[in-house]
Amino acid sequence: MPISPSASSAGSASDLTGLWLRGVAVNPGAPAEVLLRLLHPAAGTVGRILCEERSLPDEVVDALLAHPDRRVRRSVARNPHVSPAHRGRLAEDPDVVVRSGVVFGPRPRPRQPSPLPDDVLVTLLTAEYPGEPQLLTVGETAQELIASHQMPPSFQYRMRVHENPVLRGLATGVWHRLTSEERQALLTDPDPDIRASAEFHVGMADPTGPGAVFPRPGHYRWFVLGSHALSDAVLEEALADPEFRCSVADNPYAPPHAVARLARDTDPEVRERVAARADLDPALWAELAEDPHERVRTRARIQPLPRTASQCRAVDHEMGGHARDCCCLILESYPEPDPDWYRACAESEEVMLRLAAARCPTLPADLVARLAEDPAEEVRHRLASWHPLAPPETVLAAFVARPRQRPHLLTQSRMPRTGLSHLLDHQDPEVRALAAADATLGRAPVELLTDPDDRVRRAAAANPLFTGDAVEALLHDPATAEGAAANPGLPAARLHALLDRADLPR
């Protein structure tokens, strides 16, 4: 049945033009020749939606990468929906601002990022542009590539024998992955900067190095106290002050007598950090497993000895208070825990270990199925957010229950888009919007066209179950015009006509 706009809701073409442009920009059915028209200056800020916020046909990507406006190219460099290979083509862009966009990486950052190709990383780190202003030094470029997870530790490790010293020096950033022979090669490298960087890591284990003098106030103080070997005098001074004991409890170079002393500290947070150490003495572990404080007991008990530093870090993440809705990655210079350890965690009775396993994207299908039925809701939700084989119903349940995870879940191929009629009257508008877009509903979601939330109205109007005269009516109602212009059922000729009304050249 045709839907006619009311006299009060009908808008003039000039009022509707901006809404049509925004709708066409996100229309998944719009062909390349339609989308490319939105790059004209007359489209205003709509071009940014096109460049930054959606996946694009290869033809459009090719055109954007060669666009004369550097703002367009930089937007594509930050688009999380564009593949690293395509974004990497901008590594040799003539404009430094565009190249910096590649370095900083996509926004928002993907949950499971794909690194840039090796040749792109090499170009970003070694290419020289004489006479051009420098936005980032080589060191800052490397730091940003690591922070954006576009340069993985494996690349840094592979560069340890590269002929270019800029690239070879990256290997010192994954010192814990190197064998003693590989470390020695860097310590005797002909490049003085590489030798200095390697010697810094050696100095971290030397109590006569930076840890020989109590560090000055600031972040550097906590860094030294928590990661460097300390002289006896500095160690005693730190142990005497409650402010510094947690840092020493984390310090991998803390001597056994200091660890034993901290294991009996009056502060349960200090004891918990001792209970998380990979080098814990068995007798001390048994003592902490009977600690009067629950979190200390739990931290010791859930991870029996022996255990590695990488395993401890994975569990520490789950013990942290931020883990419930955490979307950060655990990518660092340490090797990943062994896959067999993750498999054992998936079958453990300890929920914290099952949570750690749910974050492992290589967990086999049988254990994924097991965790999808886990009695702990948080394990099921963690699996949905992190594992590519998580069942669709598990992903949907996480979407409904975890609002902060929704932007990521919506990018997953296993996110259900059909069979959602039971959610049409859900109290959460984001959930209603997801259901409103279901193209397999028994009928078009007419009742949601007047929903109080504009996201729901847009999703409903974009549902391809609205066709013909119904879509035309929605296009001329300001409340639904944007969604109707995003309807994938609109033919290319009609989309062109909408852009014609906005005076965008073909």
Secondary structure in CASP SS format (residue, H / E / C, confidence):
PFRMAT SS
TARGET T0000
AUTHOR 0000-0000-0000
METHOD secondary structure of the structure
MODEL  1
M C 1.00
P C 1.00
I C 1.00
S C 1.00
P C 1.00
S C 1.00
A C 1.00
S C 1.00
S C 1.00
A C 1.00
G C 1.00
S C 1.00
A H 1.00
S H 1.00
D H 1.00
L H 1.00
T H 1.00
G H 1.00
L H 1.00
W H 1.00
L H 1.00
R H 1.00
G H 1.00
V H 1.00
A H 1.00
V H 1.00
N C 1.00
P C 1.00
G C 1.00
A C 1.00
P C 1.00
A H 1.00
E H 1.00
V H 1.00
L H 1.00
L H 1.00
R H 1.00
L C 1.00
L C 1.00
H C 1.00
P H 1.00
A H 1.00
A H 1.00
G C 1.00
T C 1.00
V H 1.00
G H 1.00
R H 1.00
I H 1.00
L H 1.00
C H 1.00
E H 1.00
E C 1.00
R C 1.00
S C 1.00
L C 1.00
P C 1.00
D H 1.00
E H 1.00
V H 1.00
V H 1.00
D H 1.00
A H 1.00
L H 1.00
L H 1.00
A C 1.00
H C 1.00
P C 1.00
D C 1.00
R H 1.00
R H 1.00
V H 1.00
R H 1.00
R H 1.00
S H 1.00
V H 1.00
A H 1.00
R C 1.00
N C 1.00
P C 1.00
H C 1.00
V C 1.00
S C 1.00
P H 1.00
A H 1.00
H H 1.00
R H 1.00
G H 1.00
R H 1.00
L H 1.00
A H 1.00
E H 1.00
D C 1.00
P C 1.00
D C 1.00
V H 1.00
V H 1.00
V H 1.00
R H 1.00
S H 1.00
G H 1.00
V H 1.00
V H 1.00
F H 1.00
G C 1.00
P C 1.00
R C 1.00
P C 1.00
R C 1.00
P C 1.00
R C 1.00
Q C 1.00
P C 1.00
S C 1.00
P C 1.00
L C 1.00
P C 1.00
D H 1.00
D H 1.00
V H 1.00
L H 1.00
V H 1.00
T H 1.00
L H 1.00
L H 1.00
T H 1.00
A C 1.00
E C 1.00
Y C 1.00
P C 1.00
G C 1.00
E C 1.00
P C 1.00
Q C 1.00
L C 1.00
L C 1.00
T C 1.00
V H 1.00
G H 1.00
E H 1.00
T H 1.00
A H 1.00
Q H 1.00
E H 1.00
L H 1.00
I H 1.00
A H 1.00
S C 1.00
H C 1.00
Q C 1.00
M C 1.00
P C 1.00
P H 1.00
S H 1.00
F H 1.00
Q H 1.00
Y H 1.00
R H 1.00
M H 1.00
R H 1.00
V H 1.00
H C 1.00
E C 1.00
N C 1.00
P H 1.00
V H 1.00
L H 1.00
R H 1.00
G H 1.00
L H 1.00
A H 1.00
T H 1.00
G H 1.00
V H 1.00
W H 1.00
H H 1.00
R H 1.00
L C 1.00
T C 1.00
S H 1.00
E H 1.00
E H 1.00
R H 1.00
Q H 1.00
A H 1.00
L H 1.00
L H 1.00
T C 1.00
D C 1.00
P C 1.00
D C 1.00
P H 1.00
D H 1.00
I H 1.00
R H 1.00
A H 1.00
S H 1.00
A H 1.00
E H 1.00
F H 1.00
H H 1.00
V H 1.00
G H 1.00
M H 1.00
A C 1.00
D C 1.00
P C 1.00
T C 1.00
G C 1.00
P H 1.00
G H 1.00
A H 1.00
V C 1.00
F C 1.00
P C 1.00
R C 1.00
P C 1.00
G C 1.00
H H 1.00
Y H 1.00
R H 1.00
W H 1.00
F H 1.00
V H 1.00
L H 1.00
G H 1.00
S H 1.00
H C 1.00
A C 1.00
L C 1.00
S C 1.00
D H 1.00
A H 1.00
V H 1.00
L H 1.00
E H 1.00
E H 1.00
A H 1.00
L H 1.00
A C 1.00
D C 1.00
P C 1.00
E C 1.00
F C 1.00
R H 1.00
C H 1.00
S H 1.00
V H 1.00
A H 1.00
D H 1.00
N C 1.00
P C 1.00
Y C 1.00
A C 1.00
P C 1.00
P H 1.00
H H 1.00
A H 1.00
V H 1.00
A H 1.00
R H 1.00
L H 1.00
A C 1.00
R C 1.00
D C 1.00
T C 1.00
D C 1.00
P H 1.00
E H 1.00
V H 1.00
R H 1.00
E H 1.00
R H 1.00
V H 1.00
A H 1.00
A C 1.00
R C 1.00
A C 1.00
D C 1.00
L C 1.00
D C 1.00
P H 1.00
A H 1.00
L H 1.00
W H 1.00
A H 1.00
E H 1.00
L H 1.00
A C 1.00
E C 1.00
D C 1.00
P C 1.00
H C 1.00
E H 1.00
R H 1.00
V H 1.00
R H 1.00
T H 1.00
R H 1.00
A H 1.00
R H 1.00
I C 1.00
Q C 1.00
P C 1.00
L C 1.00
P C 1.00
R C 1.00
T C 1.00
A H 1.00
S H 1.00
Q H 1.00
C H 1.00
R H 1.00
A H 1.00
V H 1.00
D H 1.00
H H 1.00
E H 1.00
M H 1.00
G C 1.00
G C 1.00
H C 1.00
A H 1.00
R H 1.00
D H 1.00
C C 1.00
C C 1.00
C C 1.00
L C 1.00
I C 1.00
L C 1.00
E C 1.00
S C 1.00
Y C 1.00
P C 1.00
E C 1.00
P C 1.00
D C 1.00
P H 1.00
D H 1.00
W H 1.00
Y H 1.00
R H 1.00
A H 1.00
C H 1.00
A H 1.00
E C 1.00
S C 1.00
E C 1.00
E C 1.00
V H 1.00
M H 1.00
L H 1.00
R H 1.00
L H 1.00
A H 1.00
A H 1.00
A H 1.00
R C 1.00
C C 1.00
P C 1.00
T C 1.00
L C 1.00
P C 1.00
A H 1.00
D H 1.00
L H 1.00
V H 1.00
A H 1.00
R H 1.00
L H 1.00
A H 1.00
E C 1.00
D C 1.00
P C 1.00
A C 1.00
E H 1.00
E H 1.00
V H 1.00
R H 1.00
H H 1.00
R H 1.00
L H 1.00
A H 1.00
S H 1.00
W H 1.00
H C 1.00
P C 1.00
L C 1.00
A C 1.00
P C 1.00
P H 1.00
E H 1.00
T H 1.00
V H 1.00
L H 1.00
A H 1.00
A H 1.00
F H 1.00
V H 1.00
A H 1.00
R C 1.00
P H 1.00
R H 1.00
Q H 1.00
R H 1.00
P H 1.00
H H 1.00
L H 1.00
L C 1.00
T C 1.00
Q C 1.00
S C 1.00
R C 1.00
M C 1.00
P C 1.00
R C 1.00
T C 1.00
G C 1.00
L C 1.00
S H 1.00
H H 1.00
L H 1.00
L C 1.00
D C 1.00
H C 1.00
Q C 1.00
D C 1.00
P H 1.00
E H 1.00
V H 1.00
R H 1.00
A H 1.00
L H 1.00
A H 1.00
A H 1.00
A C 1.00
D C 1.00
A C 1.00
T C 1.00
L C 1.00
G C 1.00
R C 1.00
A C 1.00
P C 1.00
V H 1.00
E H 1.00
L H 1.00
L H 1.00
T H 1.00
D C 1.00
P C 1.00
D C 1.00
D H 1.00
R H 1.00
V H 1.00
R H 1.00
R H 1.00
A H 1.00
A H 1.00
A H 1.00
A C 1.00
N C 1.00
P C 1.00
L C 1.00
F C 1.00
T C 1.00
G H 1.00
D H 1.00
A H 1.00
V H 1.00
E H 1.00
A H 1.00
L H 1.00
L H 1.00
H C 1.00
D C 1.00
P C 1.00
A C 1.00
T C 1.00
A H 1.00
E H 1.00
G H 1.00
A H 1.00
A H 1.00
A C 1.00
N C 1.00
P C 1.00
G C 1.00
L C 1.00
P C 1.00
A H 1.00
A H 1.00
R H 1.00
L H 1.00
H H 1.00
A H 1.00
L H 1.00
L H 1.00
D H 1.00
R H 1.00
A C 1.00
D C 1.00
L C 1.00
P C 1.00
R C 1.00
END
